[in-house]
Amino acid sequence: GSMLSAFTARPIIELKPRDKSRIECILAYGDRVLVGLNTGSLRVYRVNDLSPSPSPANPSDSQSPEASQSSVNPDPSSSTQDPSSQPDSQPVVPQQKPTDLLREIERFSPRAIEQLAIIKEANTLVSLSNYCVSLHDLHTFEPIASPLPRTKNASGFAVTSNIVKDPATGIPEIISRLAVSVKRRLLLWSWHESELEEEVKEVVLTESIRSMTWACATRLVCGMNSGFVVVDVETGTVEDILGPPGGAAGGNQGRWGAVSAGGMGYMGLGGYMPKPLCTKLADGQLLLAKDVNTLFIDDTGKALEKRQIPWQAAPDGIGYSYPYILALQPPAKGCLEVRNPDTLSLLQTLSLPGAAALHFPPPTVSLAHAGKGFHVLSDRVVWKMDATDYDSQVEELVRGGKLDEAISVLTMLEDALLKNKTETLREVKMQKAEVLFRQKKYRESMDLFNEDEVNAPPERVLRLFPKSIAGELSGVEEEKQGQSQQSDSEQEGSSNGTATAD
């Protein structure tokens, strides 16, 4: 079972049973979700803000939109205006849909739409379809460059926007970049503020590019069958990403993720090789995954000393939603795993039938994205993944006795995201010290009680000692008489949240 409910899933778009199309990709920005279909149609949805009403009269009703749909008054204003006219029953509030279909552009593309992104400053929609990349106006959906020259046989693209100081004037400007992979060629377009530059850069790699992830404003990680490289798009230099020095099988001998001779037999099964995956984490780190193997690197491509994530099977997709690592297991399983990037422990498993892809908001420099959530899609459904309030996530871990996980998550989270990070962290560390004491790990326990940030009150520590040492302060039960007073103070302790979940 899950230790934590870090995220909750709610379906916001579901294709109707008679709709024969399939969802290929989505793009979420602001209150819009664009859905690319296998038919080449593009659907534009608006996401409605369904703030939970303060107290649903009957929670069981609100769970089932179908049940209440039948009784909805067609004119919403009349049903909500005057509740006093229905003294016996609650007013009927019309059930608002999670999303509304605003428009459908049926011939957006002649073939399935495989990937979507935006260059916000340039008001441009980027799409991959029919093996080429196209640019469209984000508001009218009229083609700007469709297809974009030189992108025939494109297999994927990646975009990034960053604030960069102009070297000459020192004035900060927004530079957006689009990288497109065409077999071995990497093509690079850039926008200066909102203007698309004439120059297209090209970097040729040693073999076909299977995945691309921006590590920072000017460096791109490319995954290939023989491993990963990092490309500096300004200079055009390409460097192999090597495993940790002296790592598994002398990881520094060659590219990380390269197929070993032993692995070739595996590739022979129908010629399928798991796609090399990469995702950006916090603080200039990235996670690379190839089959079940993982490597953490910094944004220059250097391996970090970190153990591997203990995945049972190669994930179909990986991602990051502050502060957790996510992995989507193949659609047959349709399960999303949420892990702590520090301890690598599995904190939550969500079952999402048929889920085939993850979609994240574009990475931003600020923490503004924290708690914004992300989306998961199958070929029929789009789920919005909402982050649970961080304070309650920590409480849940503490209640379950997962004190190390709670300390780790607290340490990762920015102070602003919690009601009182310093106090909570101190309290959880004292609880951990009490647990260590009971496990007879006295030295570790005392070290933790004495940490500068913890600095436990003496009486809290003395409570752990027998009466012969601590006298009246002792919380250790030795004999049953005279216990009434003791149990009072124990009671008080637990109501302050100091009792430990063992």
Secondary structure, DSSP 8 states (H G I E B T S, - for coil): --S---EEEEEEEE--TT----EEEEEEETTEEEEEETTS-EEEEEE------SS-SSHHHHT-HHHHHTT--SSHHHHHH-GGG-SSS--------SEEEEEEETTS-SS-EEEEEEEGGGTEEEEEETTEEEEEETTT--EEESS-TT-TTEEEEEEEEEEEE-TTT--EEEEEEEEEEETTEEEEEEEETTEE-S--EEEE-SS---EEEESSSSEEEEEETTEEEEEETTT--EEE-B--TT-TTSGGGSBTT---HHHHHHHTTTT-----EEEE-STTEEEEEETTEEEEEETTS-B-S------SS--SEEEEETTEEEEE--TTT-EEEEE-TTT--EEEEEE-TT--EEE-----SSGGGTT--EEEE-SSEEEEEEE--HHHHHHHHHHTT-HHHHHHHHHHS-GGGSS-HHHHHHHHHHHHHHHHHHTT-HHHHHHHHTSTTT---HHHHHTTS-HHHHGGG------STTHHHHHHHHHHHHHTT-S---
